[in-house]
Amino acid sequence: MYINRPEQDQVGLFSALENCTLDSINLVNISITGKTSVGGLAGKDHKSLISNSHVNGTLKSEDFFLGGLIGEKKSGKITYSSFKGKLEANKSYVGGLVGDLQEAIITNSNSIGEVIGWRNIGGIAGRNSGDYDYDNGSSQNEIGPGSINNCFSSATIKGKREIGGIVGQSSIGSIFYCYFNGSVFGNYATGGIIGNDTSSLVFNCYNSGSINCTEEYAGGIVGEMRDIYHEYDSFIDLTYSTGNIKGKKFVGGIVGSIKGNINNSYATGDVIGEKNVGGVVGELNFNGLISNTSAIGKITGKENVGGIAGVISGMLEFSENDEVFFKTLANELKNSLGNVGAQVTTKNAGNKSYAIVKNCYWNKLLTNQNSGIGKIRYSKNNKRFINGTKSLTKADFLKEVSSLKALGYKYEALYLEIEKKCKY
């Protein structure tokens, strides 16, 4: 199939779909060029079910909204489908399957090839937006609008801003059981799963691809993550990244900069940057939390560099809880945290916002970092509250890791990785 209509909108096998069912459609060696809303199956879709359909070829958009299957999709579902080939747009919203996914669902699907654009570029969707309250205690087993589940991409993703291995930009969405093993290139907000996120849930995902960011916000899972909708949380749980991460500022093994939560996750790839560089996060903002998370990849930077976090923002206040009692009060953090890490609780007196790091650890030898946290900003009276230090032998370190295996099968991989890398 060959279509060359660079001045026309809504270009594809079908111009537009609504409440349709497409099953077992296979398009091979296609070439499609359009202006806005361009897709292999349809330029635009509303509420349709697409299943067992596959597109192979080259698609181009002179403007916005380009997808291997659908340019713009609102509501409905795509399942057991794929794209293989090259997508290239002059502007934004380019995705391996869908350019702009609005309150819709993609499951059990994948993309392979190249995805190129300017902003909001992703291996599965360029932009994903939903209206799903995942903070209901059972969200990990539920699928709502704005969800991408059981998908993977092996594509090379290139753009300027909001560039992700699975999604370029996500807002109040959910990404479950997805993985990326290609390469991502961007200038700002570049991540292995999501480039830029606002109040979404990322659960049981992993990245083994390389992340390359020329400026700010690079992360193995998410480049930049913000929790600006107070009724929703930005949340990362049971994820890991083994790919190497390279950026300039705000560079982290899991997230470049986060105002949200990271739990039960780890990073083993190298993290390279200049300022605000951390094994887990480059920057942890007010209301942020990191728990049960680790880093063992080599970390390199020039300013504000830490085994767990490059910089934490918040006013500090003494804190104690059932898990950790703060024993040590110090003015300087450097060389004060051991391999197990520390819990650091920060508080802003005006709006009662906190940033917390607890039950996290890194390895001094492997990360090349003696300090768990490079810098704490806005600290009250320049005093910092940390727990006592602890230096681990190899056997103790492996014991700490093995105790985490019960949290999820991925910790078996971490255990084996540490066993292989530890030489001391």
N, C-alpha and C positions, 0 to 999 in steps of 0.2 A: 504494500500500500504506500503510495506517494502522494503527499499533500503539501503544496507550497503556497500558503496564503498569509504572507507576513503582515498584511494590513487588516486581517480579519480576527475578531474575537471568537472564543468558544469553538476551538478547532480540535477534531479528533475523529475516530471512527463514527461517533455520534457527536453532534454539536452540544447537546444537553440531554440529561436524563432526569426523570422524576418518578419516584415510586416504582422503579423497574426492578426486574430480577435478571441479572446476567450471569450465566453459568457456562464454564468450559469454553471460553473464547480464547483463541491463541492467535496472536499477531506476530509474524516473523519478518525480520529484515525491513521494518517500516522506516519511513522518513517523513516526518511531519514538522512543518514550520508554521507558526501562527503568531498573533500579536499578544493578546491577553487571554488567559484561561485555555491552556493547551494541554491535552492528555492523550495517551494512546487509545484509550477506550472512549473517553468523553472529555470535552473541555470543562463542563460543569455538571454537577450532580446534586440532587436533593432526595434524601431518604431511600436510595436504592440499595439493594443487596447484590454484591459482586463476589462471586466465588469461583475457585478453580480456573482463574483466568490469568494469562501470561502474555507479556509484551516484550519483544526483542527488537531493538533498533536505535534510531537517533531522533531526538525531538528537540526543537528549538522554540524559544519564545522571545519576541522582540521587546516584551514588556514584563508583566507580572504573571504569577500563578502557572507554574509548569510542573506537571507530574508524570511519572512513567505510565500511570493508569488514568488518573483524574487530575485536572488542573485545580479545581475547587470542589470540595465535597462538604456538604452540610447534612448532618444526621446520616443514618443508615450504617452499613457495615461492609467491610472488605475482608475476605477470609481466604486462606489457601491460594494466594495469588502472588505474582512476582513480576519484576522488571529486570531486564539485563540489557545494558547498552550505555548510551551517553545522553545526558540531559544538560542543556546549556541555555541560560536566560541572561538577558542584558540587565535585568533588575532583580526583583526579590520574590520570595515564596516559591522555592524550588525543592521538591522532594522526590526521592526514588520511586515512591508510589503515588503520593498526593502532594500537591503544592501547598494547599491550605486546607487543613482538616478541622472542621468546626462541629463540635459536639457529636462526633462520629467515632466509629470503632474500627481498628485494624488488628486482625489476629492472624497468627500462623502464616506470615508472609515475609518476603525478603526482596532485597535489591542487590545487584552486582554491577559494577561499571564505574562511571564518572557522573558526578552531580556538581554542576558549576553555576554560580550566580553571584549576586552582590550581598544580599542580606536575607536572613531566615532561610538557611539552606540545610537540609538534612537527608540522611540516607533513606529514611522511610517517609517522613513528612517535613516540609519546610517549616510550617507552623502548626501547632496543635493547641486547640483551645476547648475547654469543656466547662461543665457546670456540675461537677461531681463532688459531693462531700465525702471524702474518703476517711474523715476522722470519725468513723462510726464503730470502730472496734472489730469489724469484719471485712474491711475494705480489701485486704489482700486476696480474698477469695471472690470478690465481686468485680464485675466489669461495668463501668458506666460510660456516659458520653465523654469524649476527649481521652480515650484510652488506646494505647498501643501495647499489645501483649503477644508474647511468644514470637517475636520478629527478630530478624537479624539483617545486617548490612555488611557487605565486604567491599563497599565502594570507596573510591577516592573522592572526598568532599572538599570543594574549594569555594571560598567566598571572602567577604570582608568582615561582616559582623553577624553574630548569632549563628554560628556554624556548629552542627552536631552530627555525630555518627548515626544517630537515630532520628533526632528532631533538632531543627535549628533553634526554634523558640517554642516553649510550652507555657501555658497559663491555665492554672486550675485543672491540670490533666493528670493522668497516671500512666506510667511506663512500667510494665511488669515483665519479668522473664525475657528481657531482650539482651542482645549482645552485638558488639561491633568489633570487626577485626580488619578494618581498612586503614586509611590515613585521612586526617583532617588538617586542613590548612586555612587559617584565618588571621585577621588582625585583632579583633576584639571578641570576647565571649565565645571561646572555642572549647568544646568538650567531647569526650568519647561517646556519651549517650545524648546529652542535651547541651547546646551552646549557651543559651540564656533561659532561665526558668523563673516563673513567678507562681509560688504556692502550688506546686505539684508534688506528687508522690512517685519516687523511683524505688522500685522494690525488686530484689533478686536479679539485678542486671550486672553485666560485666563488660569491660573493654580490654582488648588485647592489642588495639591499634595504636599508632603513633599520633600525638597531638602536637601541632606546630602553630604557635601564635606569635606574631611579630610584635604585638603591643601588650594589652592587658587582658586578664581573666582567662586563664587556661587551666583546665582540670581533666583528670582521667575519666571522671563521670560527668560532671557539669562544669562549664566554664564560670558562669555567674548565676547565683541562686538567691532570690529575694522572696521574703514573706511579707507582701504588702496588703494582702486581703486578710484581715484579722480573724475572720471566721474559718480560714483555711491555714494549714501549715505546709511549709516546704519541708519535705521529709525524704531522706535517703536511708534505706535499710537493706542489709544483707547484699551489699554490692562489693565488687572489687575491680581493681585496674592493674594490669600487668604491663601495659604499654608505657613507653617513655613520653614524658611531658616536657615541652619546651616553650617558654614564653619570656616576657620581659618583666612585667609587674603582676602581682597577684597570681601566683602559680602554685598549684597544689596537686598532690597525687590523686585526690578524690575530687576536690572542688577548688577553683581558683579563689573565689570570694563567696561567702555564704552568710545569709541571715536566715537560719533555719536549723534543721536537725540532721545529724549523721550518726547512725547507729550500726554496730555489728558489721563493719566494713574494713577493708585493708587495701593497701597499695604496695606493689613490689617493684614498679618501674622506676627509672631514674627521673628526677625532677630538676629541671635546670631553669634558672631565671636570674634576674638581677636584684629586684627588691620585693619584699613580702613573699617569701618562698617557703613552703612547708611540705613535709611528707604527706600530710593529710589535707590541709587547707593552706592557701596563701594568706587568707584573711578570714577571721571569725568575727562577725559583727554582733551588735547588741541583739539580745534574744536568741542567740545561737547556741547550739549544744553539739558537742562531739562526745560520744561514749562508746566503749568497747570497740575501739578502732585502732588500727596500727599501721606502721609504715616501716619498710625495710630497704627500700631502694635508695640509691645514692642521691643526696640532695646538694645542689650547688647554687650559691647565690652570693651577692655582695653586701646586702643590707637587709636586716630583719629576716633572718633565716633560722628555722627551727625544725626539729625532728618531727613534731606534730603540726605546729602552726607557725607561720611567719610572723603574724601580728594578730593580737586580740584587742578589740575596742571595747572599753567600758570602764566605769568607775568601780574600783575594787572595794569590797566590804568583807569583813571576816565571816566565814560560813562554816558550818559543820553539819554533817548528816549521818545517816546510819552506815554509810559505806566508808567514808574517809573523814578523819579528823585532822584539821590543819595543825601541824606541829611547829612549822618553821616560818618565821617572819623575816623576809630579806629585802634589801633594796635592789639587788641585782639578781637577775635570773640566770645569767650565764654560768655554766658549769654546776648548776644547783639541782638539775633534774637528772635522775638516773634512767636506766633502760626502761623501767616500767612507766615512766611519765608521771603525771600529777593531775590532780583536779584543781582547776583554777576557776573560781567563781567571780564574775564581775557584775557590778550593779551601777546603774545610773540613778542617782538620788532623785532626779526630777521626775522621770517617768517609770521608775522601777523596772528597768530593762536589764537583763542579765546575759552574760555569755559564760558558758560552762564547758570545761573539758574534764572528763572523768573516766577512769578505768581505761586509759589509752596508753600505748607504749610504742617506743621505737627502739632501734638498736644503734648504739653509738658507732660501732665499727662499720656496719653496713651503710648507714645513712651518712656517715662522716660528720655528724652533728652532736656536740656535747650538750646542747641546750634543747629542751623540748619545745620551748616557745621563744621566738626571736625577740619579740617586744610586746609589751602591754601598754596601750595608749590610754590616756585620760585616767590614769590611776590616782586614787585619792591619796594625797600627801606623799606621793611617790613610794608608797609602801605596797608590797605585793605579798599575798598570802599563798603559800605553797605547802605541799606535804613533804615529809622527809624523803631523802633520796634513797635509792636502792640500786646497787650494782649487781647484775646477774651473771652467773656463770652460764656457759652454753647449755648445760643440763637444765638449769633453772629456767632459762629463757624458753627452751623447747617445752618445758612443762607448762609455762604460762600460756603458750600458744595452743597446746593440745587441749587445755581446759576449755578453749573456745569452740572446739569442733562440734560440741553439742548444739551450738547455735544454728548450724547449717552446714550442708555438705561442702560448701566452698572452702571452709576452714581446713579441710583435709589438704587441699591444694596449697594453702599457705604454710601448713606444717611441713610439707615436703619441700617447699621452696626454701624455707629457712634452714632445714636440715642440709640442703644442698649447698647453700651459700655460706653458712656459718663455718668459719675456719679457726676461730680462736679457742 
